[in-house]
Amino acid sequence: MTKFLAKFRKNDDGASLIEYSLLIGLITVAAVASIALMGPWVAAQWAALVAATGA
């Protein structure tokens, strides 16, 4: 039983999984925030381009 507990204590696969999950979550939040912030600007630029080309 002590060998099992020592092996369980040394196993850090779960910690790595949590760290990567948090990293992916932060990247996702940053991507969504940047899209939400840049969306209106891109739409305005697109509308200006369409107006300038007369399409």
C-alpha distance matrix in Angstrom:
0.0 3.8 5.4 5.1 6.3 8.7 9.9 10.5 12.3 14.4 15.4 18.9 20.4 20.7 22.5 24.9 25.6 26.5 28.7 30.5 31.1 32.6 34.7 36.0 36.7 38.7 40.6 41.5 42.7 44.8 46.3 47.2 48.7 50.7 52.0 53.0 54.7 56.5 57.4 60.6 61.8 61.2 63.0 65.9 66.2 66.2 68.9 70.9 70.7 71.8 74.6 75.7 75.8 77.4 75.0
3.8 0.0 3.8 5.4 5.1 6.1 8.5 9.6 10.4 12.3 14.2 17.5 19.7 20.2 21.4 23.8 25.1 25.8 27.6 29.7 30.5 31.7 33.7 35.4 36.2 37.8 39.8 40.9 42.1 43.9 45.6 46.7 48.0 49.9 51.5 52.4 54.0 55.8 56.9 60.1 61.1 60.7 62.6 65.4 65.6 65.8 68.5 70.4 70.2 71.4 74.3 75.2 75.4 77.2 74.9
5.4 3.8 0.0 3.8 5.5 5.1 6.1 8.5 9.8 10.7 12.3 15.9 17.8 19.0 20.3 22.2 23.6 24.9 26.4 28.2 29.4 30.9 32.5 34.0 35.2 36.9 38.5 39.8 41.2 42.9 44.4 45.7 47.2 48.9 50.3 51.6 53.1 54.7 55.8 59.1 60.0 59.4 61.4 64.3 64.2 64.3 67.2 69.1 68.6 69.9 72.9 73.7 73.7 75.6 73.3
5.1 5.4 3.8 0.0 3.8 5.5 5.1 6.0 8.5 10.0 10.5 14.2 15.5 16.3 18.2 20.2 21.1 22.3 24.3 25.9 26.7 28.4 30.3 31.5 32.6 34.5 36.2 37.2 38.6 40.6 41.9 43.0 44.6 46.5 47.8 48.9 50.6 52.2 53.2 56.5 57.5 56.9 58.8 61.7 61.8 61.7 64.5 66.5 66.1 67.3 70.2 71.2 71.2 72.9 70.5
6.3 5.1 5.5 3.8 0.0 3.8 5.4 4.9 6.0 8.6 9.9 13.0 15.0 15.3 16.5 19.1 20.2 20.8 22.7 24.8 25.5 26.8 28.8 30.4 31.2 32.9 34.9 35.9 37.1 39.0 40.6 41.7 43.0 45.0 46.5 47.4 49.0 50.8 51.9 55.1 56.1 55.7 57.6 60.4 60.6 60.8 63.5 65.4 65.2 66.5 69.3 70.3 70.5 72.2 69.9
8.7 6.1 5.1 5.5 3.8 0.0 3.8 5.4 5.1 6.3 8.7 11.9 14.5 15.4 16.1 18.3 20.1 20.9 22.2 24.3 25.6 26.7 28.3 30.2 31.2 32.6 34.5 35.9 37.1 38.7 40.4 41.8 43.0 44.7 46.4 47.5 48.9 50.6 51.9 55.1 55.9 55.5 57.6 60.3 60.3 60.6 63.5 65.2 64.9 66.3 69.1 69.9 70.2 72.1 69.9
9.9 8.5 6.1 5.1 5.4 3.8 0.0 3.8 5.4 5.2 6.2 9.9 11.8 13.3 14.6 16.2 17.7 19.2 20.5 22.2 23.5 25.1 26.5 28.1 29.4 31.1 32.6 33.9 35.5 37.0 38.5 39.9 41.4 43.0 44.4 45.8 47.3 48.7 49.9 53.3 54.1 53.4 55.5 58.3 58.2 58.4 61.3 63.1 62.6 64.0 66.9 67.7 67.7 69.6 67.4
10.5 9.6 8.5 6.0 4.9 5.4 3.8 0.0 3.8 5.5 5.2 8.4 10.2 10.6 12.2 14.4 15.5 16.5 18.3 20.2 21.0 22.5 24.4 25.8 26.8 28.6 30.4 31.5 32.8 34.7 36.2 37.4 38.8 40.6 42.0 43.2 44.8 46.4 47.5 50.7 51.7 51.2 53.1 56.0 56.1 56.2 59.0 60.9 60.6 61.8 64.7 65.6 65.8 67.6 65.3
12.3 10.4 9.8 8.5 6.0 5.1 5.4 3.8 0.0 3.8 5.6 7.7 10.7 11.0 11.3 13.9 15.6 16.1 17.3 19.7 20.9 21.7 23.5 25.5 26.4 27.7 29.7 31.1 32.2 33.8 35.6 36.9 38.0 39.8 41.5 42.6 43.9 45.7 47.0 50.2 51.0 50.7 52.8 55.4 55.5 55.9 58.7 60.4 60.3 61.7 64.4 65.3 65.6 67.5 65.4
14.4 12.3 10.7 10.0 8.6 6.3 5.2 5.5 3.8 0.0 3.8 6.1 9.2 10.8 10.9 12.5 14.8 15.9 16.6 18.6 20.4 21.4 22.6 24.6 26.0 27.2 28.8 30.5 31.8 33.1 34.8 36.4 37.6 39.1 40.9 42.2 43.4 44.9 46.4 49.6 50.2 49.8 52.0 54.7 54.5 54.9 57.8 59.4 59.1 60.6 63.4 64.1 64.3 66.4 64.3
15.4 14.2 12.3 10.5 9.9 8.7 6.2 5.2 5.6 3.8 0.0 3.8 5.8 7.7 8.7 10.0 11.7 13.3 14.4 16.0 17.5 19.1 20.4 21.9 23.4 25.0 26.4 27.8 29.4 30.9 32.3 33.9 35.3 36.8 38.3 39.7 41.2 42.6 43.8 47.2 47.9 47.2 49.4 52.2 52.0 52.2 55.2 56.9 56.5 57.9 60.8 61.5 61.6 63.6 61.3
18.9 17.5 15.9 14.2 13.0 11.9 9.9 8.4 7.7 6.1 3.8 0.0 3.8 5.4 5.2 6.4 8.7 10.0 10.7 12.5 14.3 15.5 16.7 18.5 20.0 21.3 22.8 24.4 25.9 27.2 28.8 30.4 31.7 33.2 34.8 36.2 37.6 39.0 40.3 43.6 44.3 43.7 46.0 48.7 48.5 48.8 51.8 53.4 53.1 54.6 57.4 58.1 58.3 60.3 58.2
20.4 19.7 17.8 15.5 15.0 14.5 11.8 10.2 10.7 9.2 5.8 3.8 0.0 3.8 5.5 5.2 6.3 8.7 10.0 10.7 12.3 14.3 15.4 16.5 18.3 20.1 21.1 22.4 24.4 25.8 26.9 28.5 30.2 31.6 32.9 34.5 36.1 37.3 38.4 41.8 42.6 41.7 43.9 46.7 46.6 46.6 49.6 51.4 50.9 52.2 55.1 55.9 55.9 57.9 55.6
20.7 20.2 19.0 16.3 15.3 15.4 13.3 10.6 11.0 10.8 7.7 5.4 3.8 0.0 3.8 5.4 5.0 6.2 8.6 9.9 10.4 12.3 14.2 15.3 16.3 18.4 20.0 20.9 22.4 24.3 25.6 26.8 28.4 30.2 31.4 32.7 34.4 35.9 36.9 40.2 41.2 40.6 42.5 45.4 45.5 45.6 48.3 50.3 50.0 51.2 54.1 55.0 55.2 57.0 54.7
22.5 21.4 20.3 18.2 16.5 16.1 14.6 12.2 11.3 10.9 8.7 5.2 5.5 3.8 0.0 3.8 5.4 5.1 6.2 8.6 9.8 10.6 12.3 14.2 15.2 16.6 18.4 19.9 21.0 22.6 24.3 25.7 26.9 28.6 30.3 31.5 32.8 34.4 35.7 39.0 39.8 39.4 41.5 44.2 44.3 44.6 47.4 49.1 49.0 50.4 53.1 54.0 54.4 56.3 54.2
24.9 23.8 22.2 20.2 19.1 18.3 16.2 14.4 13.9 12.5 10.0 6.4 5.2 5.4 3.8 0.0 3.8 5.4 5.0 6.1 8.4 9.8 10.5 12.2 14.0 15.3 16.4 18.2 19.9 21.0 22.4 24.2 25.6 26.9 28.5 30.1 31.4 32.7 34.0 37.4 37.9 37.3 39.6 42.3 42.1 42.4 45.4 47.0 46.6 48.1 51.0 51.6 51.9 53.9 51.8
25.6 25.1 23.6 21.1 20.2 20.1 17.7 15.5 15.6 14.8 11.7 8.7 6.3 5.0 5.4 3.8 0.0 3.8 5.5 5.2 6.0 8.6 9.8 10.5 12.1 14.2 15.3 16.3 18.2 19.9 20.9 22.3 24.1 25.7 26.8 28.3 30.1 31.3 32.3 35.7 36.6 35.8 37.8 40.7 40.7 40.7 43.6 45.5 45.1 46.4 49.2 50.2 50.3 52.1 49.9
26.5 25.8 24.9 22.3 20.8 20.9 19.2 16.5 16.1 15.9 13.3 10.0 8.7 6.2 5.1 5.4 3.8 0.0 3.8 5.5 5.0 6.1 8.6 9.8 10.4 12.3 14.2 15.1 16.4 18.3 19.8 20.9 22.3 24.2 25.6 26.7 28.3 30.0 31.0 34.3 35.3 34.9 36.8 39.6 39.8 40.1 42.8 44.6 44.6 45.9 48.6 49.6 50.0 51.7 49.6
28.7 27.6 26.4 24.3 22.7 22.2 20.5 18.3 17.3 16.6 14.4 10.7 10.0 8.6 6.2 5.0 5.5 3.8 0.0 3.8 5.4 5.2 6.2 8.7 9.8 10.6 12.4 14.2 15.4 16.6 18.4 20.0 21.1 22.6 24.4 25.7 26.9 28.4 29.9 33.1 33.7 33.4 35.7 38.2 38.2 38.7 41.5 43.1 43.1 44.6 47.3 48.0 48.5 50.5 48.6
30.5 29.7 28.2 25.9 24.8 24.3 22.2 20.2 19.7 18.6 16.0 12.5 10.7 9.9 8.6 6.1 5.2 5.5 3.8 0.0 3.8 5.4 4.9 6.1 8.4 9.8 10.5 12.1 14.1 15.2 16.3 18.2 19.8 21.0 22.4 24.1 25.6 26.7 27.9 31.3 31.9 31.2 33.5 36.2 36.0 36.3 39.2 40.9 40.6 42.1 44.9 45.6 45.9 47.8 45.8
31.1 30.5 29.4 26.7 25.5 25.6 23.5 21.0 20.9 20.4 17.5 14.3 12.3 10.4 9.8 8.4 6.0 5.0 5.4 3.8 0.0 3.8 5.4 5.1 6.1 8.6 9.9 10.4 12.2 14.2 15.2 16.4 18.2 19.9 21.0 22.3 24.2 25.6 26.5 29.8 30.8 30.2 32.1 35.0 35.2 35.3 38.0 39.9 39.8 41.0 43.8 44.8 45.1 46.8 44.7
32.6 31.7 30.9 28.4 26.8 26.7 25.1 22.5 21.7 21.4 19.1 15.5 14.3 12.3 10.6 9.8 8.6 6.1 5.2 5.4 3.8 0.0 3.8 5.5 4.9 6.2 8.6 9.7 10.5 12.2 14.1 15.3 16.3 18.2 19.9 20.9 22.3 24.1 25.3 28.4 29.4 29.2 31.2 33.8 34.1 34.6 37.2 39.0 39.1 40.5 43.0 44.1 44.7 46.4 44.5
34.7 33.7 32.5 30.3 28.8 28.3 26.5 24.4 23.5 22.6 20.4 16.7 15.4 14.2 12.3 10.5 9.8 8.6 6.2 4.9 5.4 3.8 0.0 3.8 5.3 5.1 6.2 8.5 9.9 10.6 12.3 14.3 15.3 16.5 18.4 19.9 21.0 22.3 23.9 27.1 27.6 27.2 29.6 32.1 32.0 32.6 35.5 37.0 36.9 38.6 41.1 41.9 42.5 44.4 42.6
36.0 35.4 34.0 31.5 30.4 30.2 28.1 25.8 25.5 24.6 21.9 18.5 16.5 15.3 14.2 12.2 10.5 9.8 8.7 6.1 5.1 5.5 3.8 0.0 3.8 5.5 5.1 6.1 8.6 9.9 10.4 12.2 14.1 15.3 16.4 18.2 19.8 20.9 21.9 25.4 26.1 25.4 27.5 30.3 30.3 30.4 33.3 35.1 34.9 36.2 39.0 39.9 40.2 42.0 40.0
36.7 36.2 35.2 32.6 31.2 31.2 29.4 26.8 26.4 26.0 23.4 20.0 18.3 16.3 15.2 14.0 12.1 10.4 9.8 8.4 6.1 4.9 5.3 3.8 0.0 3.8 5.5 5.1 6.2 8.6 9.9 10.6 12.2 14.2 15.4 16.4 18.2 19.8 20.7 23.9 25.1 24.7 26.6 29.3 29.7 30.0 32.5 34.5 34.7 35.9 38.4 39.6 40.2 41.8 39.8
38.7 37.8 36.9 34.5 32.9 32.6 31.1 28.6 27.7 27.2 25.0 21.3 20.1 18.4 16.6 15.3 14.2 12.3 10.6 9.8 8.6 6.2 5.1 5.5 3.8 0.0 3.8 5.4 5.1 6.1 8.6 9.9 10.5 12.2 14.2 15.2 16.3 18.0 19.6 22.6 23.4 23.4 25.5 27.9 28.2 29.0 31.5 33.1 33.4 35.0 37.4 38.3 39.2 40.9 39.3
40.6 39.8 38.5 36.2 34.9 34.5 32.6 30.4 29.7 28.8 26.4 22.8 21.1 20.0 18.4 16.4 15.3 14.2 12.4 10.5 9.9 8.6 6.2 5.1 5.5 3.8 0.0 3.8 5.5 5.1 6.1 8.6 9.8 10.5 12.2 14.1 15.2 16.2 17.7 21.1 21.5 21.0 23.4 25.9 25.9 26.4 29.3 30.8 30.8 32.4 34.9 35.7 36.4 38.3 36.6
41.5 40.9 39.8 37.2 35.9 35.9 33.9 31.5 31.1 30.5 27.8 24.4 22.4 20.9 19.9 18.2 16.3 15.1 14.2 12.1 10.4 9.7 8.5 6.1 5.1 5.4 3.8 0.0 3.8 5.4 5.1 6.1 8.5 9.9 10.6 12.2 14.1 15.2 16.0 19.4 20.4 19.8 21.7 24.5 24.8 25.0 27.6 29.6 29.6 30.9 33.5 34.6 35.1 36.7 34.8
42.7 42.1 41.2 38.6 37.1 37.1 35.5 32.8 32.2 31.8 29.4 25.9 24.4 22.4 21.0 19.9 18.2 16.4 15.4 14.1 12.2 10.5 9.9 8.6 6.2 5.1 5.5 3.8 0.0 3.8 5.5 5.2 6.0 8.5 9.9 10.4 12.1 14.0 15.1 18.0 19.3 19.3 21.1 23.6 24.3 24.9 27.2 29.0 29.6 30.9 33.2 34.4 35.3 36.8 35.2
44.8 43.9 42.9 40.6 39.0 38.7 37.0 34.7 33.8 33.1 30.9 27.2 25.8 24.3 22.6 21.0 19.9 18.3 16.6 15.2 14.2 12.2 10.6 9.9 8.6 6.1 5.1 5.4 3.8 0.0 3.8 5.6 5.1 6.1 8.6 9.8 10.4 11.9 13.8 16.7 17.3 17.4 19.7 21.9 22.2 23.2 25.7 27.1 27.6 29.3 31.5 32.4 33.5 35.2 33.8
46.3 45.6 44.4 41.9 40.6 40.4 38.5 36.2 35.6 34.8 32.3 28.8 26.9 25.6 24.3 22.4 20.9 19.8 18.4 16.3 15.2 14.1 12.3 10.4 9.9 8.6 6.1 5.1 5.5 3.8 0.0 3.8 5.5 5.2 6.2 8.6 9.9 10.4 11.7 15.1 15.7 15.1 17.3 19.9 20.0 20.5 23.2 24.9 25.0 26.5 29.0 29.9 30.7 32.4 30.8
47.2 46.7 45.7 43.0 41.7 41.8 39.9 37.4 36.9 36.4 33.9 30.4 28.5 26.8 25.7 24.2 22.3 20.9 20.0 18.2 16.4 15.3 14.3 12.2 10.6 9.9 8.6 6.1 5.2 5.6 3.8 0.0 3.8 5.5 5.1 6.1 8.5 9.9 10.2 13.4 14.9 14.6 16.1 18.8 19.6 19.9 22.2 24.2 24.7 25.8 28.1 29.6 30.4 31.7 30.0
48.7 48.0 47.2 44.6 43.0 43.0 41.4 38.8 38.0 37.6 35.3 31.7 30.2 28.4 26.9 25.6 24.1 22.3 21.1 19.8 18.2 16.3 15.3 14.1 12.2 10.5 9.8 8.5 6.0 5.1 5.5 3.8 0.0 3.8 5.4 5.0 6.1 8.5 9.8 12.3 13.5 14.2 15.9 18.0 19.0 20.0 22.0 23.6 24.6 26.1 27.9 29.3 30.5 32.0 30.7
50.7 49.9 48.9 46.5 45.0 44.7 43.0 40.6 39.8 39.1 36.8 33.2 31.6 30.2 28.6 26.9 25.7 24.2 22.6 21.0 19.9 18.2 16.5 15.3 14.2 12.2 10.5 9.9 8.5 6.1 5.2 5.5 3.8 0.0 3.8 5.4 5.1 5.9 8.1 11.0 11.2 11.5 14.0 15.9 16.3 17.5 19.8 21.1 21.8 23.6 25.6 26.5 27.8 29.5 28.4
52.0 51.5 50.3 47.8 46.5 46.4 44.4 42.0 41.5 40.9 38.3 34.8 32.9 31.4 30.3 28.5 26.8 25.6 24.4 22.4 21.0 19.9 18.4 16.4 15.4 14.2 12.2 10.6 9.9 8.6 6.2 5.1 5.4 3.8 0.0 3.8 5.5 5.2 5.5 9.0 10.0 9.5 11.3 13.9 14.5 15.0 17.4 19.2 19.7 21.1 23.3 24.5 25.5 27.0 25.5
53.0 52.4 51.6 48.9 47.4 47.5 45.8 43.2 42.6 42.2 39.7 36.2 34.5 32.7 31.5 30.1 28.3 26.7 25.7 24.1 22.3 20.9 19.9 18.2 16.4 15.2 14.1 12.2 10.4 9.8 8.6 6.1 5.0 5.4 3.8 0.0 3.8 5.7 5.3 7.7 9.8 10.4 11.3 13.6 15.1 15.8 17.4 19.4 20.6 21.7 23.5 25.2 26.5 27.5 26.3
54.7 54.0 53.1 50.6 49.0 48.9 47.3 44.8 43.9 43.4 41.2 37.6 36.1 34.4 32.8 31.4 30.1 28.3 26.9 25.6 24.2 22.3 21.0 19.8 18.2 16.3 15.2 14.1 12.1 10.4 9.9 8.5 6.1 5.1 5.5 3.8 0.0 3.8 5.7 7.0 7.9 9.6 11.2 12.5 13.8 15.4 17.0 18.3 19.8 21.5 22.8 24.1 25.9 27.2 26.4
56.5 55.8 54.7 52.2 50.8 50.6 48.7 46.4 45.7 44.9 42.6 39.0 37.3 35.9 34.4 32.7 31.3 30.0 28.4 26.7 25.6 24.1 22.3 20.9 19.8 18.0 16.2 15.2 14.0 11.9 10.4 9.9 8.5 5.9 5.2 5.7 3.8 0.0 3.8 5.7 5.3 6.2 8.6 10.1 10.6 12.2 14.3 15.4 16.5 18.4 20.0 21.0 22.6 24.2 23.4
57.4 56.9 55.8 53.2 51.9 51.9 49.9 47.5 47.0 46.4 43.8 40.3 38.4 36.9 35.7 34.0 32.3 31.0 29.9 27.9 26.5 25.3 23.9 21.9 20.7 19.6 17.7 16.0 15.1 13.8 11.7 10.2 9.8 8.1 5.5 5.3 5.7 3.8 0.0 3.8 5.5 5.2 6.1 8.6 9.9 10.5 12.2 14.2 15.3 16.4 18.3 19.9 21.1 22.3 21.1
60.6 60.1 59.1 56.5 55.1 55.1 53.3 50.7 50.2 49.6 47.2 43.6 41.8 40.2 39.0 37.4 35.7 34.3 33.1 31.3 29.8 28.4 27.1 25.4 23.9 22.6 21.1 19.4 18.0 16.7 15.1 13.4 12.3 11.0 9.0 7.7 7.0 5.7 3.8 0.0 3.8 5.5 5.0 6.1 8.6 9.8 10.4 12.2 14.2 15.2 16.3 18.2 20.0 20.8 20.2
61.8 61.1 60.0 57.5 56.1 55.9 54.1 51.7 51.0 50.2 47.9 44.3 42.6 41.2 39.8 37.9 36.6 35.3 33.7 31.9 30.8 29.4 27.6 26.1 25.1 23.4 21.5 20.4 19.3 17.3 15.7 14.9 13.5 11.2 10.0 9.8 7.9 5.3 5.5 3.8 0.0 3.8 5.4 5.1 6.2 8.6 9.9 10.5 12.3 14.3 15.3 16.4 18.4 19.8 19.6
61.2 60.7 59.4 56.9 55.7 55.5 53.4 51.2 50.7 49.8 47.2 43.7 41.7 40.6 39.4 37.3 35.8 34.9 33.4 31.2 30.2 29.2 27.2 25.4 24.7 23.4 21.0 19.8 19.3 17.4 15.1 14.6 14.2 11.5 9.5 10.4 9.6 6.2 5.2 5.5 3.8 0.0 3.8 5.4 5.1 6.1 8.5 9.8 10.4 12.2 14.1 15.1 16.5 18.1 17.3
63.0 62.6 61.4 58.8 57.6 57.6 55.5 53.1 52.8 52.0 49.4 46.0 43.9 42.5 41.5 39.6 37.8 36.8 35.7 33.5 32.1 31.2 29.6 27.5 26.6 25.5 23.4 21.7 21.1 19.7 17.3 16.1 15.9 14.0 11.3 11.3 11.2 8.6 6.1 5.0 5.4 3.8 0.0 3.8 5.5 5.1 6.1 8.6 9.8 10.5 12.2 14.1 15.4 16.3 15.3
65.9 65.4 64.3 61.7 60.4 60.3 58.3 56.0 55.4 54.7 52.2 48.7 46.7 45.4 44.2 42.3 40.7 39.6 38.2 36.2 35.0 33.8 32.1 30.3 29.3 27.9 25.9 24.5 23.6 21.9 19.9 18.8 18.0 15.9 13.9 13.6 12.5 10.1 8.6 6.1 5.1 5.4 3.8 0.0 3.8 5.4 5.1 6.1 8.6 9.9 10.4 12.1 14.3 15.2 15.1
66.2 65.6 64.2 61.8 60.6 60.3 58.2 56.1 55.5 54.5 52.0 48.5 46.6 45.5 44.3 42.1 40.7 39.8 38.2 36.0 35.2 34.1 32.0 30.3 29.7 28.2 25.9 24.8 24.3 22.2 20.0 19.6 19.0 16.3 14.5 15.1 13.8 10.6 9.9 8.6 6.2 5.1 5.5 3.8 0.0 3.8 5.4 5.0 6.2 8.6 9.8 10.4 12.3 14.1 14.1
66.2 65.8 64.3 61.7 60.8 60.6 58.4 56.2 55.9 54.9 52.2 48.8 46.6 45.6 44.6 42.4 40.7 40.1 38.7 36.3 35.3 34.6 32.6 30.4 30.0 29.0 26.4 25.0 24.9 23.2 20.5 19.9 20.0 17.5 15.0 15.8 15.4 12.2 10.5 9.8 8.6 6.1 5.1 5.4 3.8 0.0 3.8 5.4 5.0 6.2 8.6 9.8 10.6 12.1 11.3
68.9 68.5 67.2 64.5 63.5 63.5 61.3 59.0 58.7 57.8 55.2 51.8 49.6 48.3 47.4 45.4 43.6 42.8 41.5 39.2 38.0 37.2 35.5 33.3 32.5 31.5 29.3 27.6 27.2 25.7 23.2 22.2 22.0 19.8 17.4 17.4 17.0 14.3 12.2 10.4 9.9 8.5 6.1 5.1 5.4 3.8 0.0 3.8 5.4 5.1 6.1 8.5 10.0 10.4 10.1
70.9 70.4 69.1 66.5 65.4 65.2 63.1 60.9 60.4 59.4 56.9 53.4 51.4 50.3 49.1 47.0 45.5 44.6 43.1 40.9 39.9 39.0 37.0 35.1 34.5 33.1 30.8 29.6 29.0 27.1 24.9 24.2 23.6 21.1 19.2 19.4 18.3 15.4 14.2 12.2 10.5 9.8 8.6 6.1 5.0 5.4 3.8 0.0 3.8 5.5 5.1 6.0 8.6 9.8 10.7
70.7 70.2 68.6 66.1 65.2 64.9 62.6 60.6 60.3 59.1 56.5 53.1 50.9 50.0 49.0 46.6 45.1 44.6 43.1 40.6 39.8 39.1 36.9 34.9 34.7 33.4 30.8 29.6 29.6 27.6 25.0 24.7 24.6 21.8 19.7 20.6 19.8 16.5 15.3 14.2 12.3 10.4 9.8 8.6 6.2 5.0 5.4 3.8 0.0 3.8 5.4 5.0 6.2 8.4 8.8
71.8 71.4 69.9 67.3 66.5 66.3 64.0 61.8 61.7 60.6 57.9 54.6 52.2 51.2 50.4 48.1 46.4 45.9 44.6 42.1 41.0 40.5 38.6 36.2 35.9 35.0 32.4 30.9 30.9 29.3 26.5 25.8 26.1 23.6 21.1 21.7 21.5 18.4 16.4 15.2 14.3 12.2 10.5 9.9 8.6 6.2 5.1 5.5 3.8 0.0 3.8 5.5 5.3 5.9 5.5
74.6 74.3 72.9 70.2 69.3 69.1 66.9 64.7 64.4 63.4 60.8 57.4 55.1 54.1 53.1 51.0 49.2 48.6 47.3 44.9 43.8 43.0 41.1 39.0 38.4 37.4 34.9 33.5 33.2 31.5 29.0 28.1 27.9 25.6 23.3 23.5 22.8 20.0 18.3 16.3 15.3 14.1 12.2 10.4 9.8 8.6 6.1 5.1 5.4 3.8 0.0 3.8 5.5 5.1 6.8
75.7 75.2 73.7 71.2 70.3 69.9 67.7 65.6 65.3 64.1 61.5 58.1 55.9 55.0 54.0 51.6 50.2 49.6 48.0 45.6 44.8 44.1 41.9 39.9 39.6 38.3 35.7 34.6 34.4 32.4 29.9 29.6 29.3 26.5 24.5 25.2 24.1 21.0 19.9 18.2 16.4 15.1 14.1 12.1 10.4 9.8 8.5 6.0 5.0 5.5 3.8 0.0 3.8 5.5 8.0
75.8 75.4 73.7 71.2 70.5 70.2 67.7 65.8 65.6 64.3 61.6 58.3 55.9 55.2 54.4 51.9 50.3 50.0 48.5 45.9 45.1 44.7 42.5 40.2 40.2 39.2 36.4 35.1 35.3 33.5 30.7 30.4 30.5 27.8 25.5 26.5 25.9 22.6 21.1 20.0 18.4 16.5 15.4 14.3 12.3 10.6 10.0 8.6 6.2 5.3 5.5 3.8 0.0 3.8 5.5
77.4 77.2 75.6 72.9 72.2 72.1 69.6 67.6 67.5 66.4 63.6 60.3 57.9 57.0 56.3 53.9 52.1 51.7 50.5 47.8 46.8 46.4 44.4 42.0 41.8 40.9 38.3 36.7 36.8 35.2 32.4 31.7 32.0 29.5 27.0 27.5 27.2 24.2 22.3 20.8 19.8 18.1 16.3 15.2 14.1 12.1 10.4 9.8 8.4 5.9 5.1 5.5 3.8 0.0 3.8
75.0 74.9 73.3 70.5 69.9 69.9 67.4 65.3 65.4 64.3 61.3 58.2 55.6 54.7 54.2 51.8 49.9 49.6 48.6 45.8 44.7 44.5 42.6 40.0 39.8 39.3 36.6 34.8 35.2 33.8 30.8 30.0 30.7 28.4 25.5 26.3 26.4 23.4 21.1 20.2 19.6 17.3 15.3 15.1 14.1 11.3 10.1 10.7 8.8 5.5 6.8 8.0 5.5 3.8 0.0
